[in-house]
């Protein structure tokens, strides 16, 4: 399922541009909103990588441009921190009406401070995560300190932030100065995850300590070691997304919509999605999410097992499960069944190639079975026979017919 482009009305009526990232099967287990950093956009690398990491965990994630930024309508000079919070609340109402109420809010930098304020107004939010967030929104004033005198004298000034010019008005300063984080954070009744880099030179890590100390339990802190403030290295934002996905599963049900017993037993609901960049592929198997990729040597980023890894993993899992099923039925003391596998290509013999007129290379899997337990020689021999009878082994040996058709509407 591709990323969906959409717009929704912001707090002041301006149309806000957004992207809706869905899991591979298009059926989110829960909904989340991602708020970008100060003067950034929804397409900043950290936002993209984080939302994709979360969608790979089965979440639907909305990321959007605040009023006057990116592709959204409106004038940045007319916005402030309070209007950003209002935009977040508008985004939550949009999701609630069109898809499902967001249970998770994630914010980067000033967006992190904004999601904390927004969560206080959204009763369905269960978990909030911040990345490199300031403990006080007025921290942003450091970036415009050189223009402050002009802003106060003239009512406005043009400042350069991130290499781009922005008009900042006096009301922006006054709004930041009026914010009170302590009362908001200490009153939140949601799970909180604070993520921050100890080497962040834009928003110091002491801000993370302050936010953490303000908050009630349950709360957690994760150090984003060596990451810069913008999480420019994709590995940092993907790591943050992976950690967040694991953490939030404790507070939000990520089991997904209930499927009927027949479908769950059949085990045939598998959907994969590969985007335009690289080979990282989201995989959704009923209620379970995982990622496949290719090694860096062939153009991938090695963020997950390769397709052949998954193939032989299926054989290994089926082998060890089958061995345990048989041993339990017999009452044999098989403590563990360990299987090690390796896929390789081998050359067919000249006779095979001549007879079958097929490619000269053949797929082969080396499988080593380790039986742990007080088993006698006869039991071990019988179990090794059973290893070759697991259903996946039989399927691979028999060959598989794959019927392919194009999805309607693609």
C-alpha positions in Angstrom: 0.0 0.0 0.0 1.7 3.3 -1.1 1.9 6.4 1.0 -1.2 8.5 0.6 -1.1 12.2 -0.1 -4.0 14.2 1.5 -5.0 17.5 3.0 -7.1 18.5 5.9 -8.1 21.8 7.4 -5.8 23.2 10.1 -6.7 25.2 13.1 -7.2 28.4 11.2 -8.8 26.9 8.2 -5.7 26.6 6.0 -5.3 23.3 4.1 -2.5 21.3 5.6 -0.6 18.9 3.4 0.0 15.4 4.8 1.1 11.9 4.1 -0.6 8.8 5.5 1.7 5.9 5.9 0.0 2.5 6.2 1.3 -1.0 6.9 1.8 -3.4 4.0 -1.7 -4.9 4.2 -3.3 -1.5 4.5 -5.0 -2.4 7.8 -3.4 -0.5 10.8 -3.5 -2.0 14.2 -3.6 1.6 15.7 -3.1 5.2 14.5 -0.3 7.6 15.3 0.6 11.2 14.4 4.2 12.5 13.8 5.0 16.2 14.4 8.1 17.5 12.7 10.8 19.8 14.1 10.8 23.6 14.2 10.7 25.1 10.6 11.2 21.6 9.2 8.6 19.7 7.1 6.9 16.3 7.0 9.5 15.2 4.5 12.5 15.7 6.7 14.5 12.4 6.7 13.8 11.7 10.4 10.0 12.0 9.8 10.1 9.7 6.8 12.2 7.0 8.4 10.4 7.1 11.7 6.9 6.9 10.1 8.0 4.0 7.8 9.6 2.2 10.8 6.3 2.5 12.7 4.2 1.5 9.7 6.4 -1.6 9.4 5.2 -2.5 12.9 1.6 -2.3 11.8 0.7 1.3 12.6 -1.0 3.8 10.5 1.0 7.1 10.8 -0.1 10.6 9.7 2.7 13.2 9.2 1.9 16.7 8.1 3.3 20.2 7.5 2.4 22.7 10.1 0.6 25.9 8.8 2.9 28.0 6.6 5.6 25.2 6.2 6.3 22.7 3.5 3.3 22.2 1.2 0.7 23.5 3.7 -1.2 26.8 3.2 -0.9 29.8 5.4 1.8 32.2 6.5 4.5 31.1 8.9 4.7 34.6 10.4 1.1 34.3 11.6 1.8 31.0 13.5 3.3 30.3 16.9 3.7 27.4 19.3 0.0 27.5 20.3 -1.1 27.3 16.7 1.1 24.3 16.2 -0.6 22.6 19.1 -4.0 23.6 17.5 -2.8 22.1 14.2 -2.0 18.8 16.0 -5.4 18.7 17.6 -7.0 19.3 14.1 -4.9 16.5 12.7 -6.1 14.2 15.5 -9.8 15.2 14.9 -9.3 14.5 11.1 -7.9 11.0 11.8 -10.6 10.3 14.3 -13.4 11.2 11.8 -11.8 9.6 8.7 -9.9 6.6 10.0 -9.5 6.1 13.7 -8.6 8.1 16.8 -4.8 8.4 17.2 -3.6 6.6 20.3 0.0 7.6 19.8 1.7 11.0 19.3 5.3 11.4 18.3 7.1 14.7 18.2 10.6 15.7 17.1 12.3 18.8 18.7 9.7 21.6 19.1 7.2 19.1 17.7 7.9 17.0 20.8 6.9 19.9 23.1 3.8 20.4 20.9 2.6 16.7 21.2 2.9 16.9 25.0 0.5 19.9 25.0 -1.8 18.3 22.4 -2.0 15.0 24.4 -3.5 16.9 27.3 -6.5 17.7 25.1 -7.0 14.4 23.4 -8.5 11.8 25.8 -7.9 8.8 23.5 -4.1 9.2 23.4 -2.4 6.5 25.3 1.3 7.0 24.5 3.5 9.9 23.7 7.1 9.9 22.5 9.5 12.8 22.1 12.8 13.0 20.2 15.3 15.8 21.1 12.5 17.8 22.6 13.1 21.0 24.6 11.7 21.1 28.2 10.6 24.6 27.5 9.2 25.8 24.1 11.0 29.2 24.6 14.2 27.3 24.0 13.6 28.1 20.4 14.3 31.8 21.1 18.0 30.9 21.0 17.7 30.5 17.3 16.4 34.1 16.8 18.2 35.9 19.5 20.2 38.1 17.1 16.9 39.4 15.6 15.0 39.8 18.9 15.7 43.5 19.3 14.5 44.2 15.7 11.4 42.1 16.3 10.5 43.9 19.4 11.2 47.3 17.9 9.5 46.8 14.5 7.0 44.1 15.4 8.6 41.6 13.0 11.9 40.6 11.4 13.2 38.2 8.8 15.5 35.5 10.2 17.4 32.7 8.5 16.7 29.2 9.9 18.2 26.2 8.4 19.3 28.2 5.4 15.8 29.6 4.7 14.3 33.0 5.4 11.3 33.2 7.8 9.3 36.1 9.0 9.0 36.1 12.8 6.5 38.4 14.5 6.5 39.7 18.1 3.4 37.6 18.9 5.6 34.5 18.2 8.0 35.6 21.0 5.2 36.4 23.4 3.5 33.1 22.8 6.6 31.1 23.5 7.3 33.0 26.7 3.8 32.3 27.9 4.0 28.5 27.7 4.2 26.4 30.9 5.5 22.9 30.3 5.6 21.7 33.9 1.9 21.9 34.6 1.1 20.2 31.3 3.6 17.3 31.5 3.0 16.6 35.2 -0.7 16.3 34.5 -0.5 13.9 31.6 -2.0 10.4 32.3 -0.3 8.7 29.3 2.8 6.5 28.9 5.8 8.7 28.0 9.0 7.8 26.1 11.7 10.4 26.0 14.4 9.8 23.4 17.4 12.1 23.2 21.0 12.1 22.1 23.7 12.9 24.7 25.7 14.8 22.0 22.7 16.9 20.7 24.2 20.4 20.4 20.9 22.0 19.4 18.7 20.9 22.3 20.9 19.6 25.1 20.2 16.3 26.8 19.5 18.0 30.1 16.1 18.9 28.5 15.3 15.1 28.4 16.1 14.8 32.1 13.8 17.7 32.9 10.9 16.3 30.9 11.4 12.9 32.4 11.4 14.3 36.0 8.2 16.4 35.3 6.3 13.3 34.1 4.4 10.7 35.9 5.0 7.0 35.5 4.9 5.0 33.3 7.8 6.8 31.6 11.0 5.6 29.9 14.2 7.2 28.5 16.2 5.9 25.6 19.6 7.4 24.7 20.1 8.0 20.9 23.9 7.6 21.2 26.0 9.5 18.6 22.9 10.8 16.8 22.7 14.5 15.8 19.6 16.6 16.5 18.0 16.0 13.1 18.7 12.3 13.2 20.2 12.8 9.7 21.7 9.3 9.7 18.9 6.9 8.6 20.1 4.3 11.0 19.4 6.6 13.9 15.8 7.4 12.9 15.1 3.8 12.0 16.5 2.7 15.4 14.3 5.2 17.1 11.3 4.0 15.1 12.0 0.3 16.0 12.5 1.1 19.7 9.3 3.2 19.7 7.3 0.4 18.0 8.4 -2.1 20.6 7.8 0.2 23.5 4.3 1.3 22.4 3.2 -2.3 22.1 3.1 -2.4 25.9 0.5 0.4 26.0 -1.4 0.1 22.8 -2.9 -3.1 21.3 -1.0 -3.8 18.1 -2.7 -7.1 17.5 -4.7 -5.5 14.7 -8.3 -6.2 13.8 -9.6 -9.7 14.7 -9.6 -12.2 11.9 -12.0 -15.1 11.8 -10.7 -18.5 13.0 -10.7 -20.0 9.5 -8.5 -17.2 8.2 -6.0 -17.5 11.1 -5.8 -21.2 10.7 -5.2 -21.0 6.9 -2.3 -18.7 7.5 -2.5 -17.3 4.0 -2.8 -13.6 4.7 0.7 -12.3 3.6 1.3 -8.9 2.1 4.6 -7.3 1.1 5.5 -3.8 0.0 8.7 -2.4 -1.5 9.1 1.3 -2.1 11.1 3.3 -4.7 14.2 3.7 -2.5 16.4 0.7 -1.9 14.9 -2.8 -1.3 13.6 -2.6 2.3 10.3 -4.4 2.3 7.5 -4.3 4.8 5.9 -7.7 5.4 2.5 -8.2 7.1 1.5 -11.7 8.0 -2.0 -11.6 9.6 -1.2 -9.7 12.8 2.6 -9.9 12.6 5.0 -7.4 11.0 8.6 -7.8 9.8 11.0 -6.4 7.3 13.1 -7.9 4.5 16.0 -6.3 2.7 19.1 -7.1 0.7 22.8 -6.7 1.8 24.6 -3.5 1.1 26.7 -5.3 -1.4 23.8 -5.5 -3.8 22.2 -2.1 -3.1 20.2 -2.8 0.0 20.7 -1.5 3.6 20.6 -4.9 5.4 17.7 -3.8 7.6 16.2 -7.3 7.6 16.7 -10.8 6.3 16.8 -11.5 2.5 14.0 -13.3 0.7 16.1 -16.5 0.7 16.8 -16.1 4.4 13.1 -16.0 5.0 12.6 -19.0 2.7 15.1 -21.2 4.6 13.9 -19.8 7.9 10.5 -21.2 7.1 12.0 -24.6 6.5 14.0 -24.4 9.7 11.0 -23.4 11.8 8.8 -26.1 10.2 11.5 -28.7 10.9 12.0 -27.9 14.5 8.3 -27.6 15.1 7.6 -30.9 13.5 10.3 -32.6 15.6 8.9 -31.3 18.8 5.3 -32.3 17.8 6.5 -35.8 17.2 8.6 -36.1 20.3 5.8 -34.8 22.5 3.4 -37.3 21.0 5.8 -40.1 21.8 6.7 -38.7 25.2 10.4 -38.5 24.3 12.7 -36.1 26.2 13.5 -33.7 23.4 14.4 -30.5 25.2 15.2 -28.4 22.1 15.4 -28.9 18.4 17.9 -26.6 16.8 18.2 -26.3 13.0 20.9 -24.4 11.1 20.4 -23.8 7.4 22.2 -22.2 4.5 21.0 -21.6 1.0 23.4 -22.0 -1.9 23.4 -22.5 -5.7 25.1 -25.6 -7.1 25.8 -26.7 -10.7 23.6 -29.5 -12.0 25.3 -32.5 -13.5 25.7 -32.6 -17.2 23.2 -35.5 -17.3 20.6 -33.5 -15.5 21.0 -30.4 -17.7 20.8 -32.6 -20.8 17.6 -34.4 -19.6 15.7 -31.4 -18.3 17.1 -28.6 -20.6 17.0 -26.2 -17.6 19.3 -23.7 -16.1 22.7 -25.3 -15.1 22.3 -24.0 -11.5 20.2 -25.7 -8.8 19.1 -24.4 -5.5 20.3 -26.4 -2.5 19.8 -26.0 1.3 22.3 -27.4 3.8 20.4 -28.3 6.9 22.0 -29.3 10.2 19.7 -30.6 13.0 20.8 -30.6 16.6 18.7 -32.7 19.0 19.1 -31.6 22.6 17.9 -34.1 25.3 18.5 -37.5 26.8 17.5 -39.4 23.7 18.7 -42.9 22.8 20.2 -43.7 19.4 16.9 -45.2 18.1 15.0 -42.1 19.0 17.6 -39.9 17.4 17.5 -41.9 14.2 13.7 -41.7 14.1 13.7 -38.0 14.6 16.2 -37.5 11.8 13.8 -39.4 9.5 10.9 -37.1 10.7 12.9 -34.0 9.9 12.6 -34.8 6.2 8.8 -35.1 6.5 8.0 -31.6 7.7 5.3 -30.0 5.5 7.6 -27.2 4.2 10.3 -29.7 3.3 7.7 -31.7 1.3 6.4 -28.6 -0.4 9.9 -27.5 -1.5 10.7 -31.0 -2.8 7.4 -31.3 -4.7 7.7 -27.9 -6.2 5.2 -25.0 -6.1 3.0 -23.6 -8.7 2.7 -19.8 -8.4 -0.3 -18.2 -10.1 0.2 -14.5 -10.6 -2.3 -11.8 -11.6 -2.4 -8.1 -11.5 -4.4 -6.5 -8.6 -7.5 -4.7 -9.8 -7.2 -1.0 -9.8 -3.4 -0.9 -9.7 
